[in-house]
Amino acid sequence: MSEQFVKRFIFRRNWFQLARPLTLSASLGPMIVGFLLANRSLDLDYLLLMMFLVTGLFMQSSVNMLNDYFDFRSGQDVNRWFYSYKRHKSCPTLEQIPWVALILVGIGSLITLYMATMTTYFIIVVGIIGLGIGVWYSASPYSLAALGLGEVAGAISLGFLPVAIAFLLSDQLIWSEVLFVSFPFIALMVTMVLSNNLRDLEKDKGFRKTLPMRIGEKRGVVLLAIFLTLPYLFLIVFHLTFATSYFGVIAFIPMLLAFKVFSLFKSYEPKEKVKGMQWAGYHHWTFSTSLIVWIVLELVF
């Protein structure tokens, strides 16, 4: 494929959609929950929190863009692109994506460096690991997704590491607490990636060897049901451990969406699986939001 030809490929949607806004809760949720529980107070450094969240948004948006870029370069999702000689102002071209992603990473890196001078430089190391995993998810023929490690990659980069950085920023790093707080987000990320892989089971053949391909679709759906359940087991343990109030009922409301996700994939119908992936995103967003609301109410009252 010549460089001249590559430059004229255009993404069918706009920049905002390329950043996949629905998935951004995957980083914001654990970041906010981690920051709140690390401080255990609403007397926070809100400027530091805002810088943390902006950095997370920039980094994840850049990774989302690069995922689509690398998928296309490897021959996948070609239907999301079209070839044109005309300029389309709102639609990204293939050659623009790496540069925009690099700019976002650069801005996020500068903010991270500033936060490191205020807290600890170890956040730079953790951030590089997370960014590296995110890019490696789809980059190269030996990407983590192609090797069937997409769920692991998501669990680490968007489940465990954001919480770890939140605790580092708060100077409250206790690894056992980080693992405990990140547990529901690890499970949620597994459901997100697993839903994506179940939806794309046929499309990925010849390109990747995803987890559902290795264990079979039926076992994949059973595994999805297990990981959809785990966040709510965490809520029960969290309630019993910290003797929280009945505000915790709020956090169980998204369980209705978890049932919806499972029922859509249990049908094994392609159209239903497409909806299932969307509902998996809604589930992550609502669980994160309801957990944040619960924690804030506990801290206020």
Legacy VTK file of the C-alpha trace (Angstrom):
# vtk DataFile Version 3.0
C-alpha trace
ASCII
DATASET POLYDATA
POINTS 301 float
0.000 0.000 0.000
1.708 3.211 -1.136
2.021 6.256 1.104
0.027 8.326 -1.360
-2.833 5.842 -1.199
-2.761 5.585 2.616
-2.970 9.335 3.078
-6.355 9.526 1.399
-8.124 6.987 3.573
-10.711 8.779 5.695
-12.504 7.599 8.808
-16.289 7.562 8.331
-16.973 9.301 11.644
-15.683 12.462 13.314
-12.830 12.945 15.780
-15.140 12.812 18.791
-16.501 9.420 17.755
-12.989 8.179 16.962
-12.061 8.873 20.593
-14.926 6.517 21.630
-16.458 8.709 24.377
-18.574 5.871 25.777
-15.410 3.975 26.759
-13.816 6.932 28.571
-15.556 5.938 31.808
-13.116 3.035 31.796
-10.385 5.409 32.949
-12.412 8.106 34.730
-14.272 5.674 37.011
-11.268 4.028 38.695
-9.396 7.349 38.789
-12.144 9.142 40.727
-12.981 6.206 43.012
-9.292 5.610 43.709
-8.708 9.281 44.521
-11.724 9.442 46.853
-10.906 6.252 48.739
-7.205 7.048 48.978
-8.040 10.363 50.676
-11.193 9.132 52.471
-12.374 12.719 52.539
-13.872 15.382 50.299
-11.122 17.748 51.432
-9.209 17.050 48.235
-6.643 18.778 46.087
-9.186 19.415 43.333
-6.637 20.976 40.990
-4.545 17.813 41.203
-7.658 15.695 40.635
-8.630 17.713 37.540
-5.117 17.410 36.084
-5.250 13.672 36.766
-8.591 13.297 34.985
-7.561 15.408 31.982
-4.402 13.344 31.609
-6.426 10.136 31.732
-8.851 11.413 29.093
-6.032 12.468 26.772
-4.119 9.217 27.160
-7.118 6.942 26.676
-8.412 8.981 23.736
-5.014 8.683 22.042
-4.933 4.929 22.622
-8.480 4.557 21.244
-7.446 6.432 18.106
-4.322 4.336 17.664
-6.317 1.131 18.127
-8.468 2.027 15.107
-5.364 3.103 13.201
-3.502 -0.157 13.810
-6.607 -2.259 13.207
-6.978 -0.723 9.747
-3.296 -1.079 8.948
-3.554 -4.783 9.794
-6.563 -5.205 7.469
-9.391 -5.050 10.022
-12.468 -2.798 10.162
-11.926 -1.535 6.613
-15.656 -0.743 6.410
-15.077 2.145 8.833
-12.986 3.930 6.210
-13.486 5.297 2.712
-11.177 6.510 -0.028
-11.595 10.043 -1.267
-9.707 12.835 -2.996
-11.829 15.457 -1.246
-11.185 16.936 2.170
-13.699 16.170 4.908
-13.105 18.645 7.735
-14.799 16.679 10.501
-13.464 13.269 9.456
-9.902 12.187 10.348
-7.551 10.923 7.650
-5.358 7.937 8.318
-2.175 10.015 8.310
-3.574 12.531 10.821
-4.399 10.022 13.533
-0.855 9.204 14.769
0.001 12.916 14.926
-3.115 13.850 16.883
-2.535 10.891 19.211
1.062 12.020 19.691
-0.074 15.552 20.548
-2.532 14.212 23.134
0.164 11.992 24.637
2.569 14.942 24.680
0.132 17.196 26.525
-0.747 14.388 28.932
2.956 13.729 29.528
3.631 17.384 30.381
0.736 17.397 32.861
2.027 14.122 34.339
5.500 15.611 34.736
4.023 18.588 36.564
1.991 16.284 38.842
5.134 14.251 39.498
6.955 17.348 40.771
4.072 17.850 43.213
3.850 14.222 44.365
6.143 11.392 43.217
8.007 10.632 40.001
6.900 7.016 40.251
3.622 8.010 38.577
5.608 8.526 35.359
6.788 4.903 35.438
3.280 3.593 36.088
1.872 5.862 33.379
4.388 4.646 30.799
3.508 1.034 31.601
-0.211 1.762 31.166
0.298 3.645 27.900
2.595 0.918 26.579
0.025 -1.784 27.298
-2.701 0.303 25.663
-0.733 0.781 22.445
0.500 -2.821 22.386
-3.139 -3.933 22.594
-3.486 -3.557 18.808
-0.032 -2.600 17.486
2.028 -5.147 15.513
1.089 -8.654 14.323
1.920 -9.842 17.841
-0.434 -7.447 19.595
-1.924 -8.394 22.954
-5.362 -8.624 21.326
-4.021 -10.989 18.653
-2.420 -13.171 21.321
-5.674 -13.476 23.275
-4.471 -11.221 26.090
-6.839 -8.325 25.466
-8.797 -8.928 28.662
-5.582 -8.980 30.704
-4.365 -5.789 29.020
-7.617 -3.975 29.740
-7.734 -5.191 33.335
-4.231 -3.899 34.048
-4.164 -0.644 32.069
-7.709 0.542 32.827
-8.488 -1.365 35.997
-5.462 -1.629 38.271
-3.056 1.117 37.148
-5.460 4.131 37.318
-6.239 3.254 40.944
-2.540 2.788 41.689
-1.748 6.252 40.312
-4.614 7.757 42.336
-3.130 6.313 45.529
0.347 7.492 44.540
-0.923 11.026 43.972
-2.513 10.936 47.417
0.687 9.590 49.032
-1.329 6.677 50.375
0.132 3.753 48.456
-0.774 0.444 50.087
-0.755 -2.260 47.431
-3.359 -4.435 49.162
-5.778 -1.491 49.227
-5.019 -0.640 45.605
-5.805 -4.210 44.576
-9.022 -4.204 46.610
-10.286 -0.878 45.238
-9.325 -1.747 41.663
-11.004 -5.171 41.793
-14.441 -4.102 40.432
-12.818 -2.097 37.653
-10.614 -5.022 36.700
-13.764 -7.137 36.405
-15.596 -4.416 34.467
-12.750 -4.066 31.968
-12.747 -7.813 31.413
-16.481 -7.602 30.606
-15.847 -4.728 28.181
-13.051 -6.449 26.256
-14.712 -9.861 26.413
-17.969 -8.360 25.067
-16.021 -6.783 22.230
-14.337 -10.086 21.412
-17.599 -12.037 21.551
-19.206 -9.517 19.208
-16.278 -9.696 16.762
-15.856 -13.454 16.930
-16.340 -13.955 13.190
-14.687 -10.709 12.110
-11.487 -11.438 14.033
-10.898 -14.822 12.412
-7.646 -14.782 10.484
-6.433 -11.689 12.355
-6.547 -12.544 16.032
-6.801 -15.486 18.374
-8.966 -13.903 21.052
-10.060 -15.521 24.295
-13.545 -16.523 23.000
-11.834 -18.174 20.021
-9.623 -20.171 22.364
-12.314 -21.317 24.799
-15.394 -21.205 22.547
-18.320 -18.805 22.436
-20.511 -20.610 24.993
-17.734 -20.715 27.575
-16.985 -17.087 26.755
-20.568 -16.128 27.606
-20.342 -18.067 30.884
-17.101 -16.246 31.686
-18.815 -12.955 30.866
-21.591 -13.781 33.348
-19.001 -14.492 36.055
-17.191 -11.199 35.562
-20.481 -9.285 35.404
-21.233 -10.673 38.862
-17.871 -9.889 40.494
-18.329 -6.090 40.867
-21.451 -6.687 42.952
-19.651 -9.170 45.187
-17.123 -6.393 45.740
-19.940 -4.047 46.788
-21.127 -6.545 49.399
-17.614 -6.979 50.804
-17.091 -3.215 50.723
-20.318 -2.657 52.670
-19.459 -5.287 55.281
-15.838 -4.177 55.644
-16.504 -0.468 56.129
-19.968 -0.772 57.748
-21.430 1.665 55.253
-25.000 2.955 55.278
-27.931 1.955 53.113
-26.830 4.493 50.515
-25.045 1.465 49.083
-28.308 0.343 47.488
-27.620 2.974 44.811
-24.568 1.084 43.619
-26.595 -2.066 42.964
-28.929 -0.387 40.461
-26.598 -1.084 37.478
-27.099 -4.792 38.120
-30.151 -4.457 35.867
-27.821 -3.497 33.021
-25.567 -6.448 33.816
-28.535 -8.774 33.288
-29.265 -6.975 30.033
-25.708 -7.498 28.763
-25.787 -11.190 29.616
-29.201 -11.760 28.018
-28.085 -10.136 24.756
-24.993 -12.316 24.463
-26.873 -15.416 25.620
-28.970 -15.174 22.442
-25.823 -15.726 20.293
-27.419 -13.545 17.592
-24.998 -11.173 15.769
-27.324 -8.163 15.996
-27.952 -8.792 19.679
-24.212 -9.080 20.349
-23.667 -5.648 18.776
-26.219 -4.256 21.235
-24.565 -6.252 24.009
-21.255 -4.460 23.493
-23.015 -1.102 23.727
-24.804 -2.117 26.905
-21.509 -3.331 28.380
-20.266 0.243 27.962
-23.422 1.631 29.597
-22.979 -0.857 32.437
-19.407 0.268 33.110
-20.464 3.915 33.059
-23.460 3.487 35.369
-21.595 1.250 37.823
-18.731 3.742 38.081
-21.114 6.672 38.503
-23.291 4.968 41.116
-20.231 3.855 43.108
-18.868 7.416 43.068
-22.248 8.752 44.242
-22.331 6.170 47.058
-18.826 7.052 48.233
-19.532 10.796 48.146
-22.741 10.335 50.141
-20.873 8.272 52.734
-18.199 10.959 53.034
-20.783 13.750 53.335
-23.105 12.042 55.824
LINES 1 302
301 0 1 2 3 4 5 6 7 8 9 10 11 12 13 14 15 16 17 18 19 20 21 22 23 24 25 26 27 28 29 30 31 32 33 34 35 36 37 38 39 40 41 42 43 44 45 46 47 48 49 50 51 52 53 54 55 56 57 58 59 60 61 62 63 64 65 66 67 68 69 70 71 72 73 74 75 76 77 78 79 80 81 82 83 84 85 86 87 88 89 90 91 92 93 94 95 96 97 98 99 100 101 102 103 104 105 106 107 108 109 110 111 112 113 114 115 116 117 118 119 120 121 122 123 124 125 126 127 128 129 130 131 132 133 134 135 136 137 138 139 140 141 142 143 144 145 146 147 148 149 150 151 152 153 154 155 156 157 158 159 160 161 162 163 164 165 166 167 168 169 170 171 172 173 174 175 176 177 178 179 180 181 182 183 184 185 186 187 188 189 190 191 192 193 194 195 196 197 198 199 200 201 202 203 204 205 206 207 208 209 210 211 212 213 214 215 216 217 218 219 220 221 222 223 224 225 226 227 228 229 230 231 232 233 234 235 236 237 238 239 240 241 242 243 244 245 246 247 248 249 250 251 252 253 254 255 256 257 258 259 260 261 262 263 264 265 266 267 268 269 270 271 272 273 274 275 276 277 278 279 280 281 282 283 284 285 286 287 288 289 290 291 292 293 294 295 296 297 298 299 300
